[in-house]
């Protein structure tokens, strides 16, 4: 747990700083951080340099937080109360802007994080909403370390390109923020999460994004395919995307969830389904599968809803019994007395890049370009226009936290040859019919596991 730091004397000043107002930039990602905690108060500390404090977006510096000093922001009815060593004031919005070489730490009741760039604090319901305006390279380095803990450089580089592409595709200047920091988007834990490997991969691929016909690609990824990836229409609503096609994937065979078996009490499974879909569900049957073998439809006996999608079944059971109960929609189910027995393949939605598959390809000597070309056939690697001004990443001296487990044109004729070679791998032997039904997409979408 982070310790409290003594409050120091602060002289407040009022200086115009129009230049410090946020400017729209593709090199900045606005991330809603610590939202799931819904904090009502936060303690902020300036580290390695001072931070300017502005109120209500008026473009005026109300105070300066010196290195080592702290400020507390609390929700107070419909306002915020800012408490600093020599200042207590109410405002609607509080912004802290650290010097370029400095950063901020944020402490809530249960979390401590270090963030680069501007931090905007305002009210959202009864809680605080914290939005970090993070420099894109530092955001990518943090996401890569949080989502992809493997050491093979080429796999890490592939993840860096996808993390950058995902972030840029989701920029939304009309919204109060672009992304959240949890599994509803990409996991972002700030500076503490970055590692030498993630920083190097971010630097080595700086500015590179995945595109399809000159548009940013939908850079989806997950833990393990179980031997065969899925087409986007098998999992989410919409038409088939040309570069998100189902294909054999023997390269994640070492994944711990490549094959899995779980059990669950039948009473708990049926109760969860009854609670969500109505009626009194007495049994279940899989009635349709997709081209890659995933469950498309499940019949509910005795329920008010006759059938549901495989994604709905998985999310309902996992919400009630734990996320590792049904690890993907690629499963079979059988009744064994008072329990259901699930046999499955892979972990995650299965669309796009398998992280364990990327690791397998990297271990076999493939480059990150080969990896991306295999999982996103028909895409190209482009360099985003702002690459020339992206700052080099510097090592953060704070604590490193690692997750124990996961998540101009690049395609030359040589890469095409590699893709053709990889595509010749043994295909999945499933015999299920292709499902033509559009399955509702989770909102917000695109989880990495």
C-alpha positions as CSV (number, residue, x, y, z in Angstrom):
1,X,0.0,0.0,0.0
2,X,1.3,3.5,-0.9
3,X,2.2,5.6,2.1
4,X,0.9,9.1,2.8
5,X,3.2,11.9,2.1
6,X,3.4,15.0,4.3
7,X,1.7,18.1,3.1
8,X,4.1,21.0,2.3
9,X,3.5,24.7,2.0
10,X,2.2,25.8,-1.4
11,X,2.0,29.3,-2.7
12,X,-0.9,29.7,-5.1
13,X,-0.7,31.8,-8.2
14,X,-2.9,32.8,-11.0
15,X,-1.2,32.8,-14.4
16,X,-2.8,32.6,-17.9
17,X,-1.7,29.4,-19.6
18,X,-3.7,29.1,-22.8
19,X,-1.0,26.9,-24.3
20,X,-1.7,24.3,-21.6
21,X,-5.3,23.8,-22.8
22,X,-5.8,20.3,-24.3
23,X,-5.4,20.2,-28.0
24,X,-6.9,17.5,-30.2
25,X,-4.1,15.1,-31.1
26,X,-3.9,11.6,-32.4
27,X,-0.8,11.1,-30.2
28,X,-3.0,11.5,-27.1
29,X,-5.5,8.9,-25.9
30,X,-8.1,9.8,-23.3
31,X,-8.7,6.9,-21.0
32,X,-11.3,6.7,-18.3
33,X,-9.3,5.1,-15.5
34,X,-10.4,3.4,-12.3
35,X,-14.0,3.6,-13.4
36,X,-15.1,0.3,-12.1
37,X,-14.0,1.3,-8.6
38,X,-16.2,4.5,-8.8
39,X,-14.1,6.5,-6.3
40,X,-15.6,9.3,-4.4
41,X,-12.2,10.7,-3.5
42,X,-8.7,10.5,-4.8
43,X,-5.2,11.6,-3.5
44,X,-2.9,12.9,-6.3
45,X,0.8,13.4,-6.0
46,X,3.3,15.1,-8.3
47,X,6.4,13.0,-9.1
48,X,9.7,14.0,-10.8
49,X,8.5,17.5,-11.4
50,X,5.7,20.0,-10.7
51,X,2.1,19.8,-12.0
52,X,-0.1,22.8,-12.8
53,X,-3.6,22.8,-11.4
54,X,-6.5,24.3,-13.4
55,X,-10.2,24.6,-12.4
56,X,-13.3,24.5,-14.6
57,X,-11.3,24.5,-17.9
58,X,-10.8,28.2,-17.7
59,X,-7.2,28.1,-19.0
60,X,-5.7,29.6,-15.9
61,X,-3.3,28.0,-13.5
62,X,-4.9,28.2,-10.0
63,X,-2.0,26.5,-8.2
64,X,1.2,24.5,-8.7
65,X,1.7,21.1,-7.1
66,X,5.3,20.7,-6.3
67,X,7.2,17.3,-6.5
68,X,6.2,15.2,-3.5
69,X,3.2,17.3,-2.6
70,X,-0.3,15.9,-2.7
71,X,-3.8,17.1,-3.4
72,X,-7.1,15.5,-2.5
73,X,-10.2,15.7,-4.7
74,X,-13.5,14.7,-3.2
75,X,-17.1,14.5,-4.5
76,X,-19.2,17.1,-2.6
77,X,-22.8,17.0,-3.7
78,X,-22.8,18.3,-7.3
79,X,-19.3,19.9,-6.9
80,X,-15.7,18.8,-6.2
81,X,-13.6,19.9,-3.3
82,X,-9.9,20.3,-3.9
83,X,-7.7,20.3,-0.8
84,X,-4.0,21.2,-1.2
85,X,-1.4,22.4,1.4
86,X,-2.3,26.1,1.0
87,X,-5.6,25.9,-0.9
88,X,-9.1,24.5,-0.4
89,X,-11.6,25.4,-3.1
90,X,-14.7,24.0,-4.8
91,X,-14.9,23.5,-8.6
92,X,-16.8,21.6,-11.2
93,X,-13.7,20.2,-12.9
94,X,-10.1,19.8,-11.7
95,X,-7.2,19.3,-14.1
96,X,-3.6,18.5,-13.2
97,X,-1.0,18.9,-15.9
98,X,2.5,17.6,-15.0
99,X,5.6,18.8,-16.6
100,X,6.7,16.7,-19.6
101,X,9.3,14.8,-17.6
102,X,7.0,14.4,-14.6
103,X,3.9,12.2,-13.9
104,X,1.2,11.8,-11.3
105,X,0.3,9.1,-8.9
106,X,-3.4,8.5,-8.1
107,X,-4.4,6.8,-4.9
108,X,-8.0,5.6,-4.2
109,X,-9.2,3.5,-1.3
110,X,-8.0,0.3,-2.9
111,X,-5.7,1.3,-5.8
112,X,-2.5,3.2,-6.5
113,X,-1.5,4.0,-10.1
114,X,1.1,6.2,-11.8
115,X,-0.1,8.0,-14.9
116,X,1.7,10.1,-17.6
117,X,0.1,13.2,-19.0
118,X,-2.9,15.3,-18.0
119,X,-5.5,14.1,-15.6
120,X,-9.0,15.5,-15.6
121,X,-11.3,14.9,-12.6
122,X,-15.0,15.7,-12.7
123,X,-18.2,14.3,-11.2
124,X,-20.1,11.4,-12.7
125,X,-23.2,10.5,-10.7
126,X,-22.2,10.1,-7.1
127,X,-18.6,9.3,-8.0
128,X,-15.6,10.8,-9.7
129,X,-14.6,10.3,-13.3
130,X,-10.9,10.3,-13.9
131,X,-9.7,10.7,-17.5
132,X,-6.0,10.4,-18.2
133,X,-4.8,12.1,-21.4
134,X,-2.0,9.6,-22.0
135,X,0.7,10.0,-24.6
136,X,0.0,7.2,-27.1
137,X,3.5,5.5,-26.8
138,X,3.2,5.3,-23.1
139,X,-0.4,4.0,-23.3
140,X,0.7,1.3,-25.8
141,X,3.6,0.2,-23.7
142,X,1.4,-0.2,-20.6
143,X,-1.4,-2.0,-22.5
144,X,1.2,-4.4,-24.1
145,X,2.6,-5.3,-20.7
146,X,-0.8,-5.8,-19.2
147,X,-2.3,-7.8,-22.0
148,X,0.7,-9.8,-23.3
149,X,3.2,-11.0,-20.7
150,X,5.3,-13.2,-23.0
151,X,8.9,-12.3,-23.7
152,X,9.4,-13.2,-27.3
153,X,10.1,-9.9,-29.0
154,X,8.2,-10.5,-32.3
155,X,5.0,-11.5,-30.5
156,X,5.3,-8.5,-28.3
157,X,5.7,-6.3,-31.3
158,X,2.6,-7.7,-32.9
159,X,0.7,-6.9,-29.8
160,X,2.0,-3.4,-29.8
161,X,0.8,-2.8,-33.3
162,X,-2.7,-4.1,-32.4
163,X,-2.9,-2.0,-29.2
164,X,-1.9,1.1,-31.1
165,X,-4.4,0.4,-33.9
166,X,-7.2,-0.4,-31.4
167,X,-6.6,2.9,-29.6
168,X,-6.6,5.1,-32.7
169,X,-9.6,3.4,-34.2
170,X,-11.6,4.3,-31.0
171,X,-10.7,7.9,-30.8
172,X,-13.9,9.9,-30.3
173,X,-13.6,13.7,-29.9
174,X,-17.4,14.0,-29.3
175,X,-17.3,11.7,-26.2
176,X,-15.9,12.6,-22.8
177,X,-13.2,9.9,-23.2
178,X,-12.0,7.4,-25.9
179,X,-11.4,4.2,-23.9
180,X,-11.8,2.6,-20.5
181,X,-8.9,1.0,-18.8
182,X,-10.3,-2.5,-18.2
183,X,-11.3,-5.6,-20.1
184,X,-14.2,-3.8,-21.9
185,X,-11.5,-2.2,-24.1
186,X,-7.8,-2.8,-23.4
187,X,-6.2,-3.2,-19.9
188,X,-4.3,0.0,-19.1
189,X,-2.6,0.1,-15.7
190,X,-0.4,3.2,-16.2
191,X,3.3,3.5,-15.8
192,X,3.7,0.9,-13.2
193,X,2.8,-1.9,-15.6
194,X,5.4,-1.1,-18.3
195,X,8.4,-3.3,-18.8
196,X,11.6,-3.1,-20.8
197,X,10.1,-5.6,-23.2
198,X,6.9,-3.6,-23.7
199,X,8.8,-0.3,-24.1
200,X,11.2,-1.8,-26.6
201,X,8.3,-3.3,-28.7
202,X,6.5,0.0,-28.7
203,X,9.6,1.9,-29.8
204,X,10.5,-0.7,-32.4
205,X,7.1,-0.4,-34.0
206,X,6.5,3.2,-33.3
207,X,3.7,4.7,-35.4
208,X,2.8,1.4,-37.1
209,X,-0.8,0.5,-37.5
210,X,-2.8,-2.3,-39.1
211,X,-4.9,-1.1,-42.0
212,X,-7.3,-2.6,-44.6
213,X,-8.0,-0.6,-47.8
214,X,-6.4,2.5,-46.1
215,X,-8.7,2.3,-43.1
216,X,-7.7,1.3,-39.6
217,X,-8.4,-2.4,-39.1
218,X,-10.5,-3.8,-36.3
219,X,-7.5,-5.1,-34.2
220,X,-9.2,-7.8,-32.2
221,X,-7.2,-10.3,-30.1
222,X,-7.7,-12.9,-27.3
223,X,-5.9,-15.5,-25.4
224,X,-6.2,-18.8,-27.3
225,X,-8.1,-20.0,-30.3
226,X,-8.2,-23.7,-29.4
227,X,-6.9,-24.7,-32.8
228,X,-9.2,-22.6,-35.1
229,X,-10.0,-18.9,-35.2
230,X,-13.5,-17.5,-35.6
231,X,-15.1,-15.2,-38.2
232,X,-16.4,-12.0,-36.8
233,X,-20.0,-12.8,-37.8
234,X,-19.8,-16.0,-35.8
235,X,-19.4,-14.0,-32.6
236,X,-20.7,-10.4,-33.1
237,X,-23.5,-8.8,-35.0
238,X,-22.7,-7.7,-38.6
239,X,-21.5,-8.8,-42.0
240,X,-18.3,-10.9,-42.5
241,X,-15.2,-8.8,-42.4
242,X,-12.7,-9.9,-45.2
243,X,-9.7,-9.9,-42.9
244,X,-11.4,-11.6,-39.9
245,X,-12.1,-15.0,-41.4
246,X,-12.0,-18.3,-39.6
247,X,-8.9,-20.3,-40.2
248,X,-6.9,-23.2,-38.8
249,X,-4.5,-22.2,-36.0
250,X,-2.2,-25.0,-34.8
251,X,0.2,-22.5,-33.3
252,X,-1.3,-22.0,-29.8
253,X,-1.2,-25.8,-29.0
254,X,0.9,-24.9,-25.9
255,X,-1.9,-22.7,-24.4
256,X,-3.1,-24.0,-21.1
257,X,-6.7,-23.5,-22.3
258,X,-6.1,-25.1,-25.7
259,X,-8.3,-27.9,-24.4
260,X,-10.3,-27.6,-21.2
261,X,-12.9,-29.4,-19.1
262,X,-15.1,-27.8,-16.4
263,X,-18.1,-28.8,-14.4
264,X,-21.0,-26.8,-12.9
265,X,-23.9,-27.7,-10.7
266,X,-26.9,-28.1,-13.0
267,X,-29.2,-26.3,-10.5
268,X,-26.9,-23.2,-10.6
269,X,-26.7,-23.2,-14.4
270,X,-30.5,-23.5,-14.8
271,X,-31.1,-20.9,-12.1
272,X,-28.8,-18.4,-13.8
273,X,-30.5,-18.9,-17.2
274,X,-34.0,-18.6,-15.6
275,X,-33.0,-15.4,-13.8
276,X,-31.8,-13.8,-17.0
277,X,-34.2,-15.1,-19.7
278,X,-37.3,-15.7,-17.7
279,X,-39.4,-18.8,-17.0
280,X,-38.2,-21.9,-15.3
281,X,-35.4,-23.4,-17.4
282,X,-35.2,-27.2,-16.9
283,X,-32.7,-28.2,-19.5
284,X,-30.4,-27.1,-22.4
285,X,-29.4,-28.3,-25.8
286,X,-26.9,-27.0,-28.4
287,X,-28.9,-26.7,-31.6
288,X,-26.5,-25.0,-34.0
289,X,-22.7,-24.5,-34.5
290,X,-20.7,-22.1,-36.6
291,X,-18.1,-22.8,-39.3
292,X,-15.3,-22.8,-36.7
293,X,-17.2,-25.2,-34.4
294,X,-18.4,-22.6,-31.9
295,X,-21.9,-22.8,-30.3
296,X,-24.3,-20.6,-32.3
297,X,-27.6,-21.4,-30.6
298,X,-28.7,-23.0,-27.4
299,X,-32.3,-24.2,-26.7
300,X,-33.7,-23.5,-23.2
301,X,-36.3,-26.0,-22.2
302,X,-39.1,-24.5,-20.1
303,X,-37.9,-20.9,-20.4
304,X,-39.7,-17.9,-21.8
305,X,-36.9,-17.4,-24.4
306,X,-36.8,-20.5,-26.6
307,X,-33.3,-20.1,-27.8
308,X,-30.3,-17.9,-27.1
309,X,-26.9,-17.4,-28.7
310,X,-23.8,-19.2,-27.6
311,X,-22.3,-15.8,-26.6
312,X,-25.3,-15.1,-24.4
313,X,-25.1,-18.5,-22.8
314,X,-21.4,-18.1,-22.0
315,X,-21.8,-14.6,-20.6
316,X,-24.8,-15.6,-18.4
317,X,-23.1,-18.7,-16.9
318,X,-19.8,-16.9,-16.4
319,X,-21.4,-14.0,-14.7
320,X,-23.0,-16.3,-12.2
321,X,-20.3,-19.0,-11.8
322,X,-17.0,-17.3,-12.7
323,X,-15.2,-16.3,-15.9
324,X,-13.4,-19.6,-16.3
325,X,-16.5,-21.8,-16.3
326,X,-17.1,-21.5,-20.0
327,X,-13.8,-20.1,-21.5
328,X,-15.0,-19.8,-25.1
329,X,-18.1,-20.6,-27.1
330,X,-16.2,-23.6,-28.6
331,X,-17.6,-26.2,-26.2
332,X,-19.8,-29.3,-25.8
333,X,-22.1,-30.0,-22.8
334,X,-23.5,-33.1,-21.3
335,X,-25.5,-33.9,-18.1
336,X,-23.7,-36.0,-15.5
337,X,-26.1,-36.6,-12.7
338,X,-26.5,-33.3,-10.8
339,X,-23.8,-31.5,-12.8
340,X,-23.1,-30.3,-16.3
341,X,-19.8,-31.3,-17.9
342,X,-18.3,-28.8,-20.4
343,X,-15.5,-29.7,-22.8
344,X,-14.0,-26.8,-24.7
345,X,-11.3,-25.3,-26.8
346,X,-9.5,-22.0,-26.4
347,X,-10.1,-18.9,-24.2
348,X,-11.8,-15.8,-25.5
349,X,-13.9,-14.8,-28.5
350,X,-11.6,-16.3,-31.1
351,X,-11.7,-13.4,-33.6
352,X,-8.4,-12.0,-34.8
353,X,-5.0,-12.8,-33.2
354,X,-4.6,-15.6,-30.7
355,X,-2.0,-14.4,-28.2
356,X,-0.7,-17.9,-27.5
357,X,-0.7,-18.5,-31.3
358,X,1.4,-15.3,-31.8
359,X,3.8,-16.7,-29.2
360,X,4.0,-20.0,-31.0
361,X,4.7,-18.3,-34.3
362,X,7.4,-16.0,-32.7
363,X,9.1,-19.0,-31.2
364,X,9.2,-20.7,-34.6
365,X,11.1,-17.7,-36.0
366,X,8.3,-15.7,-37.6
367,X,8.4,-11.9,-37.5
368,X,5.6,-9.7,-36.1
369,X,4.8,-8.8,-39.7
370,X,4.3,-12.5,-40.5
371,X,2.1,-13.0,-37.4
372,X,-0.2,-10.1,-38.2
373,X,-0.4,-11.1,-41.9
374,X,-1.5,-14.6,-40.8
375,X,-4.2,-13.6,-38.4
376,X,-5.4,-10.6,-40.4
377,X,-5.1,-11.8,-44.0
378,X,-5.3,-9.0,-46.6
379,X,-4.2,-6.2,-44.2
380,X,-1.2,-4.0,-44.5
381,X,1.1,-2.3,-42.0
382,X,1.2,1.5,-42.4
383,X,3.0,4.2,-40.5
384,X,0.7,6.8,-38.9
385,X,1.5,10.4,-39.9
386,X,2.4,11.5,-36.4
387,X,5.2,8.9,-36.1
388,X,7.9,11.5,-36.7
389,X,7.0,13.4,-33.5
390,X,6.4,10.5,-31.2
391,X,8.8,10.8,-28.2
392,X,11.1,8.0,-27.4
393,X,10.1,6.0,-24.4
394,X,12.1,6.3,-21.2
395,X,12.2,3.8,-18.4
396,X,9.9,4.5,-15.5
397,X,11.8,3.8,-12.2
398,X,8.7,2.9,-10.2
399,X,7.6,-0.7,-9.3
400,X,6.9,-3.1,-12.2
401,X,3.8,-5.3,-11.9
402,X,3.4,-8.2,-14.2
403,X,0.3,-10.3,-14.9
404,X,1.0,-14.0,-14.3
405,X,-0.9,-15.0,-17.4
406,X,-2.2,-13.5,-20.7
407,X,-3.4,-11.6,-23.7
408,X,4.7,1.9,-45.5
409,X,3.2,-1.6,-46.5
410,X,4.2,-4.6,-44.6
411,X,2.9,-7.4,-46.8
412,X,5.7,-8.0,-49.3
413,X,5.8,-11.0,-51.7
414,X,7.9,-12.8,-49.1
415,X,5.2,-12.3,-46.5
416,X,2.6,-13.6,-48.9
417,X,4.6,-16.7,-49.4
418,X,4.8,-17.2,-45.6
419,X,1.0,-16.7,-45.3
420,X,0.5,-19.3,-48.0
421,X,2.8,-21.7,-46.2
422,X,1.1,-21.2,-42.9
423,X,-2.3,-21.6,-44.5
424,X,-1.3,-25.1,-45.6
425,X,-1.3,-26.3,-42.0
426,X,-3.8,-29.1,-41.1
427,X,-7.3,-27.8,-40.9
428,X,-9.8,-28.2,-38.0
429,X,-11.7,-31.4,-38.5
430,X,-15.1,-30.1,-37.2
431,X,-18.2,-30.8,-39.3
432,X,-20.6,-28.2,-38.0
433,X,-22.7,-26.3,-40.5
434,X,-21.9,-22.6,-41.0
435,X,-24.2,-20.4,-39.0
436,X,-25.8,-17.6,-41.0
437,X,-27.4,-16.0,-38.0
438,X,-26.1,-12.7,-36.7
439,X,-25.2,-13.0,-33.0
440,X,-25.7,-9.9,-30.9
441,X,-22.4,-8.1,-30.1
442,X,-21.4,-7.4,-26.5
443,X,-21.4,-3.7,-25.6
444,X,-18.9,-2.2,-25.2
445,X,-17.1,-4.7,-27.4
446,X,-13.8,-6.4,-28.0
447,X,-12.3,-8.2,-25.0
448,X,-8.8,-9.6,-25.2
449,X,-9.6,-12.9,-23.5
